[in-house]
Amino acid sequence: MYIVTSEEMRRLDQHMIEKMGIPAASLMENAGKAIAEEVLAYCRRQHDRGGANHAASQTGPGDKPNRGGIIRGDAVLRRDEAAREHWLILAGKGNNGGDGLVAARHLRDAGVRVTIIYAEPPEALRGEAALQRDAAAALGIPARVYGRDEVSFDRCTGAVDALLGTGSRGAPRGPYAELIGAAVESGVPVVAADIPSGLDADTGEVQEPHIRAQVTVCLACLKRGLVQYPGAVAAGEVVVRAIGIPALQPGLPEPPVQLLTEETLADALGVDIRRQRDPDGHKGTYGHVLLAAGSLRMSGAGLLASRSALRIGSGLVTWALPSALLPRVIGAVPELMLAAAADTDDGEWNAASAEEVLRLAASRDVLAAGPGLGRFEGDTGWLRRLWEESDRPLVIDADGLNMLADAGDGVSAWGRRQAPVVLTPHPGEMGRLLGVPTAEVQRDRIGCALDYAHRRGVTLVLKGARTVIASPDGTAYVNTTGHAGMATGGAGDVLTGIIAGLLAQGLSAPQAAAFGVYLHGLAGEKAARLREDPASILAGDLVEAL
């Protein structure tokens, strides 16, 4: 499933009308009908008489209701149920308002009582929206103008938000702000047309006031703002409905961002999601990972990354660590090989250890560095040596990322690696890499990840709710798996081991990063199901759930 920006959606819409000859009114009719059908489906569920015709697909952000997306199909409301419903159609003057007016006609046709609430005088509507205004008036659908006529939410059973569409920017103003505020204060359930008003369609940033929808009927293509927080909260359940505007059109580039699902992994990335093993395979078949990780104070990070690299299917894993730490972890993971790489008495790393790490890496398939590494004098130069002198795929996490951030723009002077690089920052580390506050990263996670991956020629995994995987070729994927209980120390170390292990088994960097994130999230969901309180999940539970 493709995820688009508002500009990409505008081009797709325009191309269908101008190049393919599909009337704009037909597309608006399809959109409004889809919205009405989802309102009826919502009413059906509220009447507790079943639900959609097929199972819902949970995208797993947590246990709380209305915290993310559910994709489902059609449902029909019975006439006796429809007669008990009264929905307000909150209509703006643009095409989003026109979609809402079409929905009003279809809801009335289904037996639902509807009242149109215009944010501006209906004379302000133009084009196709004006045609729908006239059709609604001709049918005698009641209409009021907010601020001029008396408007009350007291006796309605729900509202359709068709006020501001994907092209809206900044905080709602004037009657739009007042009407949004009144809808929110009323507490009535809201079904949003395409995107909740007050939400940025590209970044997921919310303005005040903004609609808090129970359901968002996303039209044609999923919008970026609906899969990023806090927008995902404002959107509630997201239903993507086809209206005759395909994401792939002759003469237009393929949208670069997709939702990460099993289908995406198999079709777009060519991943064998079944992870089939060769009947005559052996430990050498499935690669050898070298992890430079852990220190006296953070030895657990190295253990977690090593265990997950083994559990994900690597044939062999060697953990390189300071010599003073080695006796303390012997036997902790019997299947793991250990190598003393830093000759120190304090269990910490030093710059001279780069030589031994490089020697070890020469006979391994993948090098991963960073979890629990700590900081030490000359560490950025240490990382540069691994970057420039090793010809193995390189995964960098945790303190390795902080070393990279300290190099700043100087990283551009480092040689461009022929072997791939995978970086796995959390938002704070991403902010340090970009030299911006964490909040700025969170305002546009997809944009930040795409920009950095392309400029630096790396595969970047921006962790967090709805992890973003960005490739150097300008494509990106937004993950759909995971659980809020994964917010625990060490979960990132597990992901590092997973990605390194998949690289060792021959997957490309984008394949390993995307599949690794997907499996990591599934492990979190499984671990949550196995515990009475998902808040008690530990990183080690994720390893065992792989």
Phi, psi and omega per residue, in radians:
M1 nan 2.210 -3.100
Y2 -1.419 2.600 3.099
I3 -2.113 2.195 -3.001
V4 -2.122 2.784 2.958
T5 -1.463 2.963 3.099
S6 -1.113 -0.631 3.124
E7 -1.210 -0.717 3.078
E8 -1.083 -0.696 3.117
M9 -1.160 -0.684 3.116
R10 -1.079 -0.735 3.135
R11 -1.140 -0.719 3.112
L12 -1.078 -0.783 3.139
D13 -1.088 -0.833 -3.120
Q14 -1.110 -0.685 -3.126
H15 -1.126 -0.712 3.128
M16 -1.100 -0.665 -3.092
I17 -1.342 -0.844 -2.995
E18 -1.490 -0.615 -3.075
K19 -1.744 -0.580 -3.099
M20 -1.688 -0.189 3.057
G21 1.333 0.335 3.105
I22 -1.473 2.133 -3.119
P23 -1.051 2.413 3.115
A24 -1.045 -0.598 3.137
A25 -1.112 -0.589 3.116
S26 -1.161 -0.726 3.128
L27 -1.134 -0.711 3.111
M28 -1.132 -0.667 3.102
E29 -1.075 -0.784 3.113
N30 -1.063 -0.741 -3.115
A31 -1.114 -0.839 -3.128
G32 -1.114 -0.659 3.112
K33 -1.115 -0.726 3.116
A34 -1.088 -0.714 3.122
I35 -1.102 -0.790 3.134
A36 -1.065 -0.734 3.137
E37 -1.087 -0.639 3.126
E38 -1.304 -0.540 3.012
V39 -1.102 -0.775 3.118
L40 -1.099 -0.679 3.102
A41 -1.112 -0.719 3.107
Y42 -1.090 -0.781 3.129
C43 -1.068 -0.708 -3.141
R44 -1.045 -0.769 3.132
R45 -1.124 -0.678 3.134
Q46 -1.157 -0.503 3.102
H47 -1.421 -0.004 3.029
D48 0.999 0.789 3.093
R49 -2.133 0.679 -3.133
G50 1.828 -2.843 -3.088
G51 -2.692 -2.473 -3.104
A52 -1.168 2.853 -3.060
N53 -1.309 -0.196 3.079
H54 -2.515 2.919 -2.988
A55 -1.119 2.576 3.057
A56 -1.366 2.758 3.126
S57 -2.054 1.811 -3.096
Q58 -1.348 2.318 3.139
T59 -1.700 0.147 2.767
G60 1.242 0.633 3.109
P61 -1.414 -0.201 -3.141
G62 2.854 -2.927 -3.089
D63 -1.664 -0.317 -3.032
K64 -1.312 2.491 3.126
P65 -1.190 2.695 3.082
N66 1.007 0.666 3.135
R67 -1.998 0.312 3.120
G68 3.034 -2.845 -2.923
G69 -1.754 2.445 2.969
I70 -2.235 2.263 -3.131
I71 -1.833 2.203 -3.075
R72 -2.584 3.131 -3.056
G73 -1.939 -2.690 -3.017
D74 -1.330 2.773 2.958
A75 -2.654 2.781 -3.074
V76 -2.181 2.396 3.126
L77 -1.664 2.346 3.092
R78 -1.186 2.676 -3.074
R79 -1.109 -0.689 -3.135
D80 -1.173 -0.549 3.067
E81 -1.266 -0.724 -3.130
A82 -1.052 -0.638 -3.093
A83 -1.119 -0.343 3.140
R84 -1.599 0.026 -3.090
E85 -1.777 2.526 2.999
H86 -2.434 1.956 -3.088
W87 -1.963 2.372 3.025
L88 -1.594 2.362 3.080
I89 -1.821 1.838 -3.127
L90 -1.497 1.909 -2.959
A91 -2.027 2.225 2.985
G92 -1.527 -3.072 -3.046
K93 -1.586 -0.089 -3.097
G94 -1.669 -2.890 -3.122
N95 -1.113 -0.540 3.084
N96 -1.059 -0.706 3.063
G97 -1.130 -0.655 3.084
G98 -1.084 -0.693 3.068
D99 -1.034 -0.721 3.138
G100 -1.137 -0.628 3.135
L101 -1.191 -0.666 3.032
V102 -1.068 -0.774 3.118
A103 -1.019 -0.652 3.128
A104 -1.049 -0.737 3.124
R105 -1.096 -0.783 -3.092
H106 -1.232 -0.612 3.084
L107 -1.155 -0.738 3.109
R108 -1.099 -0.690 3.128
D109 -1.094 -0.499 3.121
A110 -1.470 -0.014 3.098
G111 1.737 0.061 3.138
V112 -1.496 2.377 3.033
R113 -1.308 2.266 -3.127
V114 -2.285 2.608 3.023
T115 -2.352 2.255 3.124
I116 -1.527 2.292 3.055
I117 -2.021 1.876 3.129
Y118 -1.456 2.345 3.076
A119 -1.308 -0.484 3.088
E120 -2.284 2.811 3.099
P121 -0.913 2.385 -3.056
P122 -1.012 -0.361 3.102
E123 -1.120 -0.307 -3.123
A124 -1.311 -0.281 -3.109
L125 -1.248 2.525 -3.115
R126 -2.294 2.876 3.018
G127 1.045 -2.384 -3.094
E128 -1.112 -0.583 3.121
A129 -1.101 -0.649 3.108
A130 -1.166 -0.651 3.082
L131 -1.061 -0.730 -3.136
Q132 -1.230 -0.577 3.034
R133 -1.043 -0.808 -3.107
D134 -1.169 -0.661 3.134
A135 -1.131 -0.738 3.140
A136 -1.122 -0.700 3.137
A137 -1.165 -0.688 -3.134
A138 -1.127 -0.537 3.118
L139 -1.429 -0.106 3.107
G140 1.378 0.399 3.104
I141 -1.233 2.188 -3.112
P142 -1.028 2.482 -3.128
A143 -2.480 2.532 3.068
R144 -2.368 2.751 3.092
V145 -1.918 2.151 -3.109
Y146 -1.133 2.330 -3.118
G147 1.599 -0.364 3.091
R148 -1.877 -0.727 -3.138
D149 -1.880 2.821 3.088
E150 -1.244 2.232 -3.141
V151 -2.227 2.217 3.122
S152 -2.338 2.398 3.057
F153 -1.641 0.008 -2.968
D154 -1.071 -0.694 -2.999
R155 -1.855 0.141 3.120
C156 -1.578 2.755 3.114
T157 -1.769 -0.141 3.109
G158 3.131 2.998 -3.132
A159 -2.448 2.510 3.002
V160 -1.722 2.145 3.106
D161 -1.543 1.781 3.065
A162 -2.191 0.781 -3.045
L163 -1.578 -1.009 -3.054
L164 -2.195 2.284 -3.081
G165 -1.648 -2.829 -3.035
T166 -1.229 -0.330 -3.138
G167 -1.460 -0.088 -3.108
S168 -1.271 2.438 3.113
R169 -2.305 2.579 3.105
G170 1.355 -3.122 -3.077
A171 -1.263 2.440 3.052
P172 -1.012 2.562 -3.100
R173 -2.248 2.888 3.011
G174 0.983 -2.405 -3.085
P175 -1.114 -0.469 3.105
Y176 -1.124 -0.804 3.120
A177 -1.097 -0.726 -3.116
E178 -1.154 -0.728 -3.115
L179 -1.219 -0.670 3.067
I180 -1.082 -0.798 3.130
G181 -1.048 -0.714 3.138
A182 -1.146 -0.704 3.129
A183 -1.122 -0.750 -3.138
V184 -1.137 -0.790 -3.120
E185 -1.105 -0.561 -3.106
S186 -1.170 -0.522 -3.119
G187 1.360 0.122 3.131
V188 -1.250 2.600 3.092
P189 -1.131 2.505 -3.092
V190 -2.179 2.330 2.938
V191 -1.871 2.081 -3.082
A192 -1.584 2.422 3.097
A193 -1.544 1.872 3.089
D194 1.333 -0.895 3.135
I195 -2.768 2.468 3.126
P196 -1.089 2.371 3.113
S197 -1.082 2.339 -3.096
G198 1.668 0.011 3.122
L199 -1.879 2.325 3.107
D200 -1.300 2.111 -3.036
A201 -1.168 -0.366 -3.078
D202 -1.684 -0.589 -3.005
T203 -1.945 -0.346 -3.041
G204 1.463 0.034 3.092
E205 -1.212 2.441 3.121
V206 -1.914 2.497 3.071
Q207 -1.815 2.938 3.043
E208 -1.979 2.260 -0.038
P209 -1.431 2.855 3.035
H210 -2.535 2.678 3.122
I211 -1.278 2.418 3.012
R212 -1.945 1.724 -2.979
A213 -1.546 2.603 2.937
Q214 -1.394 -0.645 3.129
V215 -2.414 2.396 2.974
T216 -2.022 2.148 3.122
V217 -1.622 1.702 -3.092
C218 -1.429 2.207 -2.983
L219 -1.707 2.198 3.058
A220 1.315 -1.171 -3.076
C221 -2.315 2.570 3.071
L222 -1.134 2.373 -3.138
K223 -1.681 2.531 -3.087
R224 -0.967 -0.698 -3.076
G225 -1.132 -0.333 -3.121
L226 -1.462 -0.241 -3.120
V227 -1.909 0.122 3.099
Q228 -2.087 2.551 3.100
Y229 -1.521 2.572 0.116
P230 -1.481 0.008 -3.119
G231 -0.998 -0.637 -3.132
A232 -1.086 -0.520 3.100
V233 -1.258 -0.798 -3.134
A234 -1.107 -0.515 -3.079
A235 -1.375 -0.409 -3.064
G236 1.133 -2.370 3.067
E237 -1.351 2.346 -3.136
V238 -1.891 2.149 3.103
V239 -1.978 2.054 3.131
V240 -1.627 2.127 -3.089
R241 -2.091 2.274 3.069
A242 -1.258 2.379 3.123
I243 -2.279 0.204 3.130
G244 1.760 0.275 3.077
I245 -2.136 1.561 -3.116
P246 -1.218 2.629 3.129
A247 -1.220 -0.531 3.130
L248 -1.798 1.995 -3.124
Q249 -2.278 2.435 3.100
P250 -1.004 2.311 3.115
G251 1.597 -0.098 3.108
L252 -2.097 2.541 3.112
P253 -1.167 2.661 3.070
E254 -1.190 2.310 3.075
P255 -0.974 2.374 -3.000
P256 -1.410 -0.200 -3.035
V257 -2.035 2.369 3.111
Q258 -2.305 2.710 2.992
L259 -1.300 2.329 -3.099
L260 -1.492 1.916 3.114
T261 -2.298 3.067 3.066
E262 -1.034 -0.693 3.130
E263 -1.114 -0.724 3.122
T264 -1.121 -0.765 3.126
L265 -1.029 -0.774 -3.084
A266 -1.314 -0.803 -2.989
D267 -1.495 -0.821 -3.069
A268 -1.478 -0.578 -3.068
L269 -1.862 -0.203 3.103
G270 1.177 0.591 -3.120
V271 -1.581 2.382 3.004
D272 -1.404 1.639 -3.031
I273 -1.208 -0.253 3.099
R274 -1.436 -0.208 3.139
R275 0.891 0.927 -3.125
Q276 -1.195 2.485 -3.136
R277 -1.850 2.520 3.080
D278 -1.178 2.372 -3.131
P279 -1.106 -0.453 3.127
D280 -1.874 0.352 3.136
G281 -1.270 2.804 3.092
H282 -2.464 -3.137 -3.037
K283 -1.051 -0.524 3.096
G284 -1.241 -0.387 3.141
T285 -1.153 -0.534 -2.961
Y286 -1.882 0.339 2.903
G287 1.443 2.837 -3.095
H288 -2.249 2.072 -3.129
V289 -1.711 2.379 2.968
L290 -1.942 2.171 3.109
L291 -1.952 2.098 2.982
A292 -1.709 1.760 -2.938
A293 -2.753 2.857 3.022
G294 1.412 2.625 3.032
S295 -2.633 3.098 -3.035
L296 -0.993 -0.708 -3.100
R297 -1.439 -0.335 -3.048
M298 -2.344 0.804 -3.112
S299 -1.191 -0.470 -3.125
G300 -1.056 -0.537 -3.141
A301 -1.101 -0.726 3.112
G302 -1.168 -0.670 3.117
L303 -1.125 -0.767 -3.125
L304 -1.119 -0.790 -3.138
A305 -1.130 -0.685 3.137
S306 -1.158 -0.793 -3.134
R307 -1.088 -0.730 -3.112
S308 -1.214 -0.586 3.075
A309 -1.107 -0.664 3.075
L310 -1.215 -0.804 -3.045
R311 -1.163 -0.478 -3.126
I312 -1.394 -0.104 3.008
G313 2.035 0.128 3.087
S314 -1.083 2.464 3.123
G315 -1.190 -0.699 -3.117
L316 -2.496 2.573 3.072
V317 -2.411 2.257 3.035
T318 -1.997 2.262 3.080
W319 -1.787 1.989 3.048
A320 -1.580 2.254 -3.033
L321 -2.648 2.900 3.105
P322 -1.058 2.495 -3.041
S323 -1.044 -0.640 -3.119
A324 -1.180 -0.372 -3.130
L325 -1.502 -0.425 -3.000
L326 -0.977 -0.840 -3.116
P327 -1.072 -0.420 -3.082
R328 -1.345 -0.331 -3.058
V329 -2.023 0.040 3.113
I330 -1.036 2.222 3.118
G331 1.501 -0.126 3.141
A332 -1.071 -0.657 3.037
V333 -2.313 1.683 -3.017
P334 -0.999 -0.514 -3.089
E335 -1.358 -0.102 -3.012
L336 -1.692 2.425 3.014
M337 -1.637 2.517 -3.115
L338 -2.035 2.567 3.095
A339 -2.512 2.204 3.095
A340 -1.339 2.060 -3.069
A341 -1.976 -0.368 -3.140
A342 -2.154 2.008 -3.079
D343 -1.508 1.394 -3.134
T344 -2.292 2.761 3.133
D345 -1.582 -0.255 -3.035
D346 -1.755 0.090 3.122
G347 1.305 0.302 -3.134
E348 -1.966 2.891 3.123
W349 -1.507 2.845 3.000
N350 -2.504 2.929 -3.055
A351 -1.102 -0.555 -3.102
A352 -1.158 -0.345 -3.086
S353 -1.197 -0.220 3.132
A354 -1.003 -0.611 -3.109
E355 -1.072 -0.786 -3.118
E356 -1.246 -0.666 3.099
V357 -1.078 -0.733 3.113
L358 -1.130 -0.677 3.121
R359 -1.121 -0.764 3.120
L360 -1.146 -0.705 -3.092
A361 -1.128 -0.492 -3.086
A362 -1.045 -0.461 -3.130
S363 -1.905 0.249 3.070
R364 -2.020 2.958 -3.068
D365 -1.658 -0.471 -3.076
V366 -2.512 2.515 3.063
L367 -2.091 2.201 3.053
A368 -2.102 2.380 -3.072
A369 -2.442 2.467 2.981
G370 2.331 -0.777 -3.054
P371 -1.021 2.130 3.100
G372 1.127 0.273 -3.036
L373 -1.189 -0.608 -3.038
G374 1.385 3.039 3.093
R375 -1.937 2.558 -3.106
F376 -2.651 2.830 -3.104
E377 -1.070 2.262 3.131
G378 1.400 0.283 -3.025
D379 -1.208 -0.555 3.114
T380 -1.169 -0.665 3.049
G381 -1.155 -0.624 3.063
W382 -1.024 -0.821 -3.142
L383 -1.170 -0.643 3.132
R384 -1.074 -0.658 3.106
R385 -1.099 -0.752 3.094
L386 -1.082 -0.710 -3.126
W387 -1.091 -0.811 -2.993
E388 -1.562 -0.540 -2.984
E389 -1.770 -0.256 3.086
S390 -1.657 2.400 3.112
D391 -1.792 0.349 -3.136
R392 -1.738 2.649 2.989
P393 -0.922 2.450 -3.004
L394 -2.179 2.207 3.051
V395 -1.924 2.204 -3.109
I396 -2.112 2.263 -3.105
D397 -2.451 2.899 2.930
A398 0.920 -2.145 -3.083
D399 -1.111 -0.456 3.034
G400 -1.062 -0.647 3.102
L401 -1.216 -0.640 3.101
N402 -1.161 -0.619 3.035
M403 -1.100 -0.756 3.128
L404 -1.102 -0.703 3.127
A405 -1.123 -0.661 3.131
D406 -1.118 -0.465 3.098
A407 -1.249 -0.372 3.097
G408 0.990 -2.431 3.134
D409 -1.188 -0.201 3.103
G410 -1.103 -0.316 3.113
V411 -1.060 -0.498 3.141
S412 -1.115 -0.361 3.101
A413 -1.469 -0.273 3.068
W414 -1.185 2.540 -3.128
G415 -1.063 2.461 3.092
R416 -1.275 2.131 -3.024
R417 -1.271 2.457 3.009
Q418 -1.360 -0.652 3.069
A419 -1.408 2.618 -3.055
P420 -1.221 2.737 3.052
V421 -2.154 2.345 3.027
V422 -2.089 2.135 3.063
L423 -1.870 2.428 -3.060
T424 -2.211 1.110 -3.092
P425 -1.399 2.580 2.837
H426 -1.473 3.012 -3.035
P427 -0.973 -0.661 3.118
G428 -1.121 -0.764 3.102
E429 -1.165 -0.631 3.082
M430 -1.095 -0.712 3.091
G431 -1.056 -0.711 3.117
R432 -1.177 -0.661 3.096
L433 -1.097 -0.657 -3.116
L434 -1.561 -0.256 -3.089
G435 1.286 0.580 -3.134
V436 -2.296 2.838 3.083
P437 -1.128 2.669 3.115
T438 -0.993 -0.665 -3.119
A439 -1.054 -0.588 3.124
E440 -1.206 -0.636 3.055
V441 -1.091 -0.810 -3.077
Q442 -1.176 -0.391 3.119
R443 -1.219 -0.443 3.126
D444 -2.663 1.309 -3.062
R445 -1.100 -0.756 -3.103
I446 -1.142 -0.803 3.138
G447 -1.070 -0.756 3.125
C448 -1.081 -0.800 -3.106
A449 -1.132 -0.789 3.133
L450 -1.057 -0.786 -3.092
D451 -1.110 -0.834 -3.086
Y452 -1.170 -0.766 -3.123
A453 -1.056 -0.720 -3.122
H454 -1.221 -0.779 -3.095
R455 -1.162 -0.684 -3.045
R456 -1.655 -0.129 3.133
G457 1.187 0.667 -3.112
V458 -2.185 2.861 2.916
T459 -1.633 2.189 -3.023
L460 -2.066 2.291 3.091
V461 -1.952 1.805 3.100
L462 -1.578 1.813 -3.001
K463 -1.304 2.913 3.139
G464 2.211 -3.089 3.077
A465 -1.042 2.214 -3.038
R466 1.085 1.066 3.126
T467 -0.935 2.430 3.138
V468 -1.870 2.270 3.074
I469 -1.983 2.011 -3.092
A470 -2.014 2.389 -3.106
S471 -1.826 2.748 3.133
P472 -1.135 -0.314 3.137
D473 -1.442 0.066 3.078
G474 1.625 0.094 3.072
T475 -1.713 2.752 -3.139
A476 -2.626 2.797 -3.131
Y477 -2.368 2.477 3.106
V478 -1.956 2.138 -3.019
N479 -1.283 2.601 -3.118
T480 -1.967 -0.101 -3.099
T481 -1.795 2.864 3.085
G482 2.318 3.065 -3.111
H483 -2.660 2.530 -3.121
A484 -1.039 -0.427 3.110
G485 -1.170 -0.191 3.129
M486 -1.340 -0.065 3.112
A487 -1.329 1.305 -3.084
T488 -2.573 2.603 -3.111
G489 -1.019 2.347 3.104
G490 1.720 -0.245 -3.132
A491 -1.077 -0.637 3.110
G492 -1.195 -0.589 3.090
D493 -1.126 -0.664 3.080
V494 -1.077 -0.745 3.139
L495 -1.105 -0.686 3.108
T496 -1.020 -0.811 3.127
G497 -1.104 -0.680 3.130
I498 -1.080 -0.862 -3.099
I499 -1.124 -0.745 3.111
A500 -1.073 -0.722 -3.137
G501 -1.140 -0.660 3.109
L502 -1.221 -0.645 3.050
L503 -1.064 -0.736 -3.139
A504 -1.095 -0.473 -3.136
Q505 -1.511 0.130 2.999
G506 1.777 0.044 3.094
L507 -1.300 2.623 3.046
S508 -1.241 2.943 -3.126
A509 -1.058 -0.847 3.095
P510 -1.094 -0.662 3.109
Q511 -1.109 -0.859 -3.093
A512 -1.120 -0.720 -3.133
A513 -1.151 -0.838 -3.099
A514 -1.177 -0.839 -3.125
F515 -1.153 -0.673 3.122
G516 -1.089 -0.785 3.107
V517 -1.100 -0.733 -3.138
Y518 -1.085 -0.825 3.133
L519 -1.177 -0.649 3.080
H520 -1.020 -0.772 3.104
G521 -1.150 -0.721 3.091
L522 -1.067 -0.681 3.105
A523 -1.090 -0.680 3.092
G524 -1.111 -0.718 3.106
E525 -1.116 -0.741 3.136
K526 -1.135 -0.762 3.136
A527 -1.074 -0.655 3.125
A528 -1.142 -0.676 3.138
R529 -1.160 -0.491 -3.069
L530 -1.456 -0.159 -3.096
R531 -2.031 2.496 3.136
E532 -1.099 -0.673 3.112
D533 -2.092 1.858 -3.101
P534 -1.041 -0.345 3.104
A535 -1.155 -0.235 -3.126
S536 -1.585 0.111 3.119
I537 -1.059 2.358 3.008
L538 -1.937 2.777 -3.135
A539 -1.027 -0.618 3.120
G540 -1.099 -0.490 3.085
D541 -1.128 -0.581 3.122
L542 -1.146 -0.695 3.125
V543 -1.068 -0.804 -3.102
E544 -1.213 -0.385 -3.121
A545 -1.542 -0.059 -3.135
L546 -1.164 nan nan
